[in-house]
Every structure is written in C-alpha cells, then in structure tokens.
Amino acid sequence: MNNKKPSILFTTQLTEQKRCMLEDGKLLIESIPFITFEYLMPAMWLSQVPKHADAWIFTSKKAVRAIKPMIKDLIIPNHIFAVGAKTAEKLEELGLEVTIPDEYNAVTLAGKMKQLELKEVVHFCGNLKGADLSKLLGDSTNLNSVEVYRTKHTAHKINTGEFNGIVFMSPSAVESFSEQNSISEKTQVFCIGPTTEQTANEAGMKNCITPEYSTLDSLMESIQTFYL
C-alpha cells in the first residue's frame, strides 16, 4: 500500500459529511454499500400492530423512521424498549419514554422484559431481523414481529487488498460482502456489535475487533486505538 494513512472500508453507506468527520485527517475512509433499504408503506403493516400491546421493541433506527409518520395513529404502550443509544435517541425525539438494556443485545433485552411479565409485545423490525426474540422471551409472551422495512443485498467484487481494515455495521452487510469477497488474515475486521461479529466469524473472519458498546462513536474509538 502506498498510503501512509490507514485505509478503512465501510461496507454500508456513509454521507460525505459523516465520512469526512470520521476521517478527521488521520484515516482514509471509503464507503461502499453492500446493502440497501426499502421502507414499506404503512398500509402494508399497520393492520398487523395490536391495538393494545404491553410493549414495543426497536432494534434499529430504521424501524423508528418507518413508523414515525404513523405514530399519532398508534396506541402507545406502557413500555418501549430500544437496543442501542442511537435508536433510543430517535424514539425520544418522537416524545417517547424509552428503556435501554444495560448491554446492547437481544439476550439482555429479553431478560429485562421477562421481569415485567409482558403478555403482548410488538417488535418493529426489518425482513432480516437478528436474534429470535420469541424464543428468548418464552411461551408466556406473544411476540408480534411487524416488518416495516426491508434490507437488500447488493453484492459486488472489490479488491480487499487495497484496505487495511474493513468495517461491518450489520450481519446482513457481512453476508452480502461474503457472497463475492474474502479477507486475508492481514486485513483487520471491525464489527459494530456481537451479532455482527458472530456472523463475521461464521464467514471465516477470525480477526475481529468489536467495541464494548454498539455505537458508531465506540466503533471509531476502537479503530483509532488500533491504528493511531
């Protein structure tokens, strides 16, 4: 490699403003999306939402964005859970009170919800949702998975040798990337969270670094600590 600055590939879309901010004059960051998103029309999912639920679950900012136009038409439950600080922030912008599990993963979320003995729960999600929350919550809870957006793979071949590090922000990005690419042991892999890391490991990527908290800020701290 000819570049003195570490070259990092993000496998999801970054705006030019975000990319420049993350580079901070110390890194070279390229964004090549391996997944795209499509938001479903409310008419396709609204009837699936129970009128009286005990709780809502959001594991993605995109799910929050999808329901935002219809929030006034929905009956807000007593409990709203979000996996991740940024997802919670988007919900709070809608005037909703949110509970975040201590660890940003489905197991911790399910444990917190079990303590409340919830009966009717809605998970606003995409078509490629991660952990099976219904198994984690058990038979005493009726989980309604309401698909409000779809993730599509946009696989393509790239020269992975051009990059010092490759960043994955979701399991679906790992899957799409792996359809036509492989990574040598010399290339460092960074994952946003444990579920993404697990998918990367299953794809043969053993050299992974995952931050303690599943946020972009924590991820960038891990990247900077590694290289700078």
KETIKOL-108678 format. One record per residue (C-alpha): z negated, x negated, y; chain; residue in one letter; residue number from 1. Coordinates in Angstrom, 2 decimals, always signed. Layout:
# KETIKOL-108678
up=Z east=X north=Y ch=A aa=A i=NUM
...
//
This chain:
# KETIKOL-108678
up=+0.00 east=+0.00 north=+0.00 ch=A aa=M i=1
up=+0.87 east=-1.27 north=+3.45 ch=A aa=N i=2
up=-1.54 east=+0.84 north=+5.47 ch=A aa=N i=3
up=-4.87 east=-0.70 north=+6.35 ch=A aa=K i=4
up=-6.44 east=+2.71 north=+6.83 ch=A aa=K i=5
up=-7.27 east=+4.64 north=+3.63 ch=A aa=P i=6
up=-4.59 east=+7.25 north=+2.91 ch=A aa=S i=7
up=-6.01 east=+10.61 north=+1.80 ch=A aa=I i=8
up=-4.09 east=+13.60 north=+0.44 ch=A aa=L i=9
up=-5.48 east=+17.12 north=+0.86 ch=A aa=F i=10
up=-3.89 east=+19.45 north=-1.68 ch=A aa=T i=11
up=-4.46 east=+22.54 north=+0.49 ch=A aa=T i=12
up=-3.11 east=+23.42 north=+3.93 ch=A aa=Q i=13
up=-4.76 east=+21.85 north=+6.99 ch=A aa=L i=14
up=-3.82 east=+22.73 north=+10.55 ch=A aa=T i=15
up=-2.62 east=+19.82 north=+12.65 ch=A aa=E i=16
up=-5.74 east=+20.13 north=+14.80 ch=A aa=Q i=17
up=-8.02 east=+20.02 north=+11.75 ch=A aa=K i=18
up=-6.10 east=+17.12 north=+10.22 ch=A aa=R i=19
up=-6.39 east=+15.00 north=+13.38 ch=A aa=C i=20
up=-10.08 east=+15.82 north=+13.71 ch=A aa=M i=21
up=-10.76 east=+14.74 north=+10.13 ch=A aa=L i=22
up=-8.77 east=+11.53 north=+10.54 ch=A aa=E i=23
up=-10.94 east=+10.53 north=+13.50 ch=A aa=D i=24
up=-8.83 east=+7.41 north=+13.99 ch=A aa=G i=25
up=-10.23 east=+5.88 north=+10.78 ch=A aa=K i=26
up=-8.29 east=+7.60 north=+8.00 ch=A aa=L i=27
up=-4.71 east=+8.63 north=+7.36 ch=A aa=L i=28
up=-4.72 east=+12.21 north=+6.14 ch=A aa=I i=29
up=-1.76 east=+14.14 north=+4.78 ch=A aa=E i=30
up=-1.83 east=+17.82 north=+3.84 ch=A aa=S i=31
up=+0.49 east=+19.04 north=+1.08 ch=A aa=I i=32
up=-0.47 east=+22.55 north=-0.09 ch=A aa=P i=33
up=-0.30 east=+23.26 north=-3.82 ch=A aa=F i=34
up=-1.46 east=+26.86 north=-3.42 ch=A aa=I i=35
up=-0.63 east=+29.73 north=-1.07 ch=A aa=T i=36
up=-2.45 east=+33.00 north=-0.38 ch=A aa=F i=37
up=-1.40 east=+36.62 north=-0.07 ch=A aa=E i=38
up=-3.72 east=+39.30 north=+1.32 ch=A aa=Y i=39
up=-3.48 east=+42.71 north=-0.34 ch=A aa=L i=40
up=-3.07 east=+45.87 north=+1.68 ch=A aa=M i=41
up=-6.33 east=+47.88 north=+1.85 ch=A aa=P i=42
up=-4.59 east=+50.80 north=+0.14 ch=A aa=A i=43
up=-4.31 east=+48.62 north=-2.97 ch=A aa=M i=44
up=-8.07 east=+48.01 north=-3.32 ch=A aa=W i=45
up=-10.09 east=+50.38 north=-1.12 ch=A aa=L i=46
up=-10.45 east=+53.11 north=-3.75 ch=A aa=S i=47
up=-11.98 east=+50.57 north=-6.17 ch=A aa=Q i=48
up=-15.03 east=+50.00 north=-3.93 ch=A aa=V i=49
up=-18.00 east=+52.20 north=-4.94 ch=A aa=P i=50
up=-19.28 east=+54.25 north=-2.02 ch=A aa=K i=51
up=-22.88 east=+53.36 north=-2.75 ch=A aa=H i=52
up=-23.39 east=+49.81 north=-4.00 ch=A aa=A i=53
up=-26.63 east=+47.82 north=-4.12 ch=A aa=D i=54
up=-24.94 east=+44.57 north=-3.12 ch=A aa=A i=55
up=-21.71 east=+42.83 north=-2.18 ch=A aa=W i=56
up=-20.75 east=+39.31 north=-3.24 ch=A aa=I i=57
up=-18.38 east=+36.97 north=-1.41 ch=A aa=F i=58
up=-17.43 east=+33.62 north=-2.91 ch=A aa=T i=59
up=-14.56 east=+32.93 north=-0.48 ch=A aa=S i=60
up=-13.86 east=+33.11 north=+3.25 ch=A aa=K i=61
up=-10.51 east=+34.66 north=+2.36 ch=A aa=K i=62
up=-12.25 east=+37.67 north=+0.82 ch=A aa=A i=63
up=-14.15 east=+38.17 north=+4.08 ch=A aa=V i=64
up=-10.92 east=+38.01 north=+6.04 ch=A aa=R i=65
up=-9.32 east=+40.52 north=+3.68 ch=A aa=A i=66
up=-11.99 east=+43.20 north=+4.17 ch=A aa=I i=67
up=-12.51 east=+42.61 north=+7.90 ch=A aa=K i=68
up=-10.03 east=+45.30 north=+9.08 ch=A aa=P i=69
up=-11.76 east=+47.91 north=+6.88 ch=A aa=M i=70
up=-15.40 east=+47.03 north=+7.49 ch=A aa=I i=71
up=-16.04 east=+50.18 north=+9.56 ch=A aa=K i=72
up=-14.75 east=+52.35 north=+6.71 ch=A aa=D i=73
up=-17.10 east=+50.86 north=+4.13 ch=A aa=L i=74
up=-20.76 east=+51.73 north=+3.50 ch=A aa=I i=75
up=-22.73 east=+48.51 north=+3.94 ch=A aa=I i=76
up=-25.17 east=+47.85 north=+1.07 ch=A aa=P i=77
up=-28.73 east=+46.57 north=+1.44 ch=A aa=N i=78
up=-27.82 east=+43.14 north=+0.11 ch=A aa=H i=79
up=-24.86 east=+40.88 north=+0.88 ch=A aa=I i=80
up=-24.55 east=+37.51 north=-0.84 ch=A aa=F i=81
up=-22.30 east=+34.60 north=+0.09 ch=A aa=A i=82
up=-21.64 east=+31.37 north=-1.78 ch=A aa=V i=83
up=-21.21 east=+28.77 north=+0.93 ch=A aa=G i=84
up=-22.34 east=+28.43 north=+4.53 ch=A aa=A i=85
up=-18.86 east=+28.95 north=+5.99 ch=A aa=K i=86
up=-18.38 east=+32.18 north=+4.04 ch=A aa=T i=87
up=-21.76 east=+33.39 north=+5.27 ch=A aa=A i=88
up=-20.82 east=+32.47 north=+8.82 ch=A aa=E i=89
up=-17.68 east=+34.63 north=+8.64 ch=A aa=K i=90
up=-19.75 east=+37.58 north=+7.38 ch=A aa=L i=91
up=-22.33 east=+37.12 north=+10.12 ch=A aa=E i=92
up=-19.50 east=+37.26 north=+12.67 ch=A aa=E i=93
up=-18.96 east=+40.82 north=+11.41 ch=A aa=L i=94
up=-22.59 east=+41.62 north=+12.20 ch=A aa=G i=95
up=-23.73 east=+41.49 north=+8.58 ch=A aa=L i=96
up=-27.02 east=+40.04 north=+7.33 ch=A aa=E i=97
up=-26.30 east=+37.56 north=+4.55 ch=A aa=V i=98
up=-28.26 east=+35.82 north=+1.79 ch=A aa=T i=99
up=-27.10 east=+32.39 north=+0.61 ch=A aa=I i=100
up=-28.28 east=+30.87 north=-2.70 ch=A aa=P i=101
up=-30.06 east=+27.52 north=-2.48 ch=A aa=D i=102
up=-27.20 east=+25.89 north=-4.36 ch=A aa=E i=103
up=-23.59 east=+26.87 north=-3.70 ch=A aa=Y i=104
up=-22.70 east=+28.04 north=-7.21 ch=A aa=N i=105
up=-22.46 east=+31.24 north=-9.25 ch=A aa=A i=106
up=-25.39 east=+30.41 north=-11.57 ch=A aa=V i=107
up=-27.86 east=+30.11 north=-8.68 ch=A aa=T i=108
up=-26.41 east=+33.23 north=-7.07 ch=A aa=L i=109
up=-26.82 east=+35.26 north=-10.27 ch=A aa=A i=110
up=-30.40 east=+34.05 north=-10.66 ch=A aa=G i=111
up=-31.31 east=+35.21 north=-7.17 ch=A aa=K i=112
up=-29.63 east=+38.59 north=-7.72 ch=A aa=M i=113
up=-31.40 east=+39.19 north=-11.06 ch=A aa=K i=114
up=-34.75 east=+39.05 north=-9.26 ch=A aa=Q i=115
up=-33.71 east=+42.14 north=-7.26 ch=A aa=L i=116
up=-32.73 east=+44.19 north=-10.35 ch=A aa=E i=117
up=-29.47 east=+45.35 north=-8.79 ch=A aa=L i=118
up=-27.55 east=+48.08 north=-10.61 ch=A aa=K i=119
up=-24.20 east=+48.43 north=-8.78 ch=A aa=E i=120
up=-22.59 east=+45.28 north=-7.36 ch=A aa=V i=121
up=-19.17 east=+44.60 north=-5.79 ch=A aa=V i=122
up=-17.53 east=+41.18 north=-5.90 ch=A aa=H i=123
up=-14.70 east=+40.94 north=-3.36 ch=A aa=F i=124
up=-12.51 east=+38.24 north=-4.84 ch=A aa=C i=125
up=-9.04 east=+36.84 north=-5.50 ch=A aa=G i=126
up=-6.97 east=+37.04 north=-8.66 ch=A aa=N i=127
up=-8.15 east=+33.57 north=-9.75 ch=A aa=L i=128
up=-11.90 east=+34.06 north=-9.43 ch=A aa=K i=129
up=-14.03 east=+31.30 north=-10.95 ch=A aa=G i=130
up=-17.20 east=+31.89 north=-12.96 ch=A aa=A i=131
up=-17.60 east=+35.19 north=-14.79 ch=A aa=D i=132
up=-20.41 east=+36.76 north=-12.79 ch=A aa=L i=133
up=-20.65 east=+39.76 north=-15.12 ch=A aa=S i=134
up=-21.85 east=+37.50 north=-17.95 ch=A aa=K i=135
up=-24.30 east=+35.73 north=-15.64 ch=A aa=L i=136
up=-25.74 east=+38.99 north=-14.29 ch=A aa=L i=137
up=-26.12 east=+40.63 north=-17.71 ch=A aa=G i=138
up=-25.68 east=+44.16 north=-19.03 ch=A aa=D i=139
up=-28.19 east=+45.73 north=-16.64 ch=A aa=S i=140
up=-25.84 east=+45.21 north=-13.67 ch=A aa=T i=141
up=-22.47 east=+46.94 north=-13.27 ch=A aa=N i=142
up=-20.19 east=+44.41 north=-11.57 ch=A aa=L i=143
up=-17.05 east=+45.72 north=-9.83 ch=A aa=N i=144
up=-14.55 east=+42.89 north=-9.25 ch=A aa=S i=145
up=-12.32 east=+44.06 north=-6.40 ch=A aa=V i=146
up=-9.23 east=+41.88 north=-5.89 ch=A aa=E i=147
up=-8.43 east=+41.65 north=-2.17 ch=A aa=V i=148
up=-6.19 east=+38.57 north=-2.10 ch=A aa=Y i=149
up=-4.04 east=+36.54 north=-4.47 ch=A aa=R i=150
up=-3.66 east=+32.82 north=-4.96 ch=A aa=T i=151
up=-0.26 east=+31.49 north=-5.99 ch=A aa=K i=152
up=+0.52 east=+28.06 north=-7.41 ch=A aa=H i=153
up=+3.17 east=+26.08 north=-5.52 ch=A aa=T i=154
up=+3.54 east=+23.12 north=-7.86 ch=A aa=A i=155
up=+5.79 east=+20.18 north=-6.99 ch=A aa=H i=156
up=+6.14 east=+16.50 north=-7.85 ch=A aa=K i=157
up=+4.77 east=+13.85 north=-5.49 ch=A aa=I i=158
up=+4.25 east=+10.08 north=-5.57 ch=A aa=N i=159
up=+0.49 east=+9.93 north=-6.11 ch=A aa=T i=160
up=+0.56 east=+6.12 north=-5.81 ch=A aa=G i=161
up=+1.01 east=+6.47 north=-2.05 ch=A aa=E i=162
up=-2.58 east=+7.67 north=-1.66 ch=A aa=F i=163
up=-5.97 east=+6.00 north=-2.01 ch=A aa=N i=164
up=-7.70 east=+9.33 north=-2.50 ch=A aa=G i=165
up=-6.78 east=+12.91 north=-3.38 ch=A aa=I i=166
up=-8.87 east=+15.91 north=-2.30 ch=A aa=V i=167
up=-9.15 east=+19.23 north=-4.12 ch=A aa=F i=168
up=-10.67 east=+22.25 north=-2.38 ch=A aa=M i=169
up=-10.44 east=+24.70 north=-5.29 ch=A aa=S i=170
up=-9.92 east=+24.83 north=-9.07 ch=A aa=P i=171
up=-6.54 east=+26.51 north=-8.55 ch=A aa=S i=172
up=-5.36 east=+23.55 north=-6.45 ch=A aa=A i=173
up=-6.28 east=+21.23 north=-9.33 ch=A aa=V i=174
up=-4.37 east=+23.40 north=-11.80 ch=A aa=E i=175
up=-1.27 east=+23.64 north=-9.63 ch=A aa=S i=176
up=-1.30 east=+19.90 north=-8.86 ch=A aa=F i=177
up=-1.68 east=+19.01 north=-12.55 ch=A aa=S i=178
up=+1.40 east=+21.01 north=-13.56 ch=A aa=E i=179
up=+3.70 east=+18.19 north=-12.39 ch=A aa=Q i=180
up=+1.40 east=+15.28 north=-11.46 ch=A aa=N i=181
up=-1.16 east=+12.91 north=-12.91 ch=A aa=S i=182
up=-3.58 east=+10.50 north=-11.25 ch=A aa=I i=183
up=-4.25 east=+6.89 north=-12.19 ch=A aa=S i=184
up=-7.79 east=+5.57 north=-12.52 ch=A aa=E i=185
up=-7.27 east=+3.57 north=-9.30 ch=A aa=K i=186
up=-6.94 east=+6.77 north=-7.25 ch=A aa=T i=187
up=-10.25 east=+8.26 north=-6.13 ch=A aa=Q i=188
up=-10.62 east=+12.04 north=-6.53 ch=A aa=V i=189
up=-12.80 east=+14.15 north=-4.21 ch=A aa=F i=190
up=-13.80 east=+17.74 north=-5.06 ch=A aa=C i=191
up=-15.33 east=+20.37 north=-2.79 ch=A aa=I i=192
up=-17.76 east=+21.65 north=-5.44 ch=A aa=G i=193
up=-18.90 east=+21.50 north=-9.09 ch=A aa=P i=194
up=-16.47 east=+24.17 north=-10.37 ch=A aa=T i=195
up=-13.55 east=+22.27 north=-8.86 ch=A aa=T i=196
up=-14.88 east=+19.02 north=-10.34 ch=A aa=E i=197
up=-15.17 east=+20.63 north=-13.77 ch=A aa=Q i=198
up=-11.53 east=+21.74 north=-13.58 ch=A aa=T i=199
up=-10.52 east=+18.23 north=-12.47 ch=A aa=A i=200
up=-12.40 east=+16.71 north=-15.42 ch=A aa=N i=201
up=-10.65 east=+19.10 north=-17.81 ch=A aa=E i=202
up=-7.33 east=+17.94 north=-16.32 ch=A aa=A i=203
up=-8.21 east=+14.34 north=-17.17 ch=A aa=G i=204
up=-9.53 east=+13.28 north=-13.76 ch=A aa=M i=205
up=-12.78 east=+11.49 north=-14.56 ch=A aa=K i=206
up=-13.16 east=+9.52 north=-11.33 ch=A aa=N i=207
up=-14.50 east=+12.36 north=-9.15 ch=A aa=C i=208
up=-16.88 east=+12.44 north=-6.20 ch=A aa=I i=209
up=-18.41 east=+15.80 north=-5.25 ch=A aa=T i=210
up=-20.80 east=+16.30 north=-2.30 ch=A aa=P i=211
up=-24.22 east=+17.89 north=-2.70 ch=A aa=E i=212
up=-23.14 east=+20.84 north=-0.52 ch=A aa=Y i=213
up=-19.78 east=+22.57 north=-0.97 ch=A aa=S i=214
up=-18.65 east=+22.37 north=+2.64 ch=A aa=T i=215
up=-15.78 east=+20.52 north=+4.33 ch=A aa=L i=216
up=-18.27 east=+18.62 north=+6.50 ch=A aa=D i=217
up=-20.17 east=+17.36 north=+3.44 ch=A aa=S i=218
up=-16.92 east=+16.50 north=+1.71 ch=A aa=L i=219
up=-15.74 east=+14.45 north=+4.68 ch=A aa=M i=220
up=-19.09 east=+12.63 north=+4.76 ch=A aa=E i=221
up=-18.54 east=+11.67 north=+1.12 ch=A aa=S i=222
up=-15.00 east=+10.43 north=+1.87 ch=A aa=I i=223
up=-16.14 east=+8.43 north=+4.89 ch=A aa=Q i=224
up=-19.11 east=+6.95 north=+3.00 ch=A aa=T i=225
up=-16.77 east=+5.84 north=+0.22 ch=A aa=F i=226
up=-14.14 east=+4.21 north=+2.43 ch=A aa=Y i=227
up=-15.70 east=+3.28 north=+5.76 ch=A aa=L i=228
//
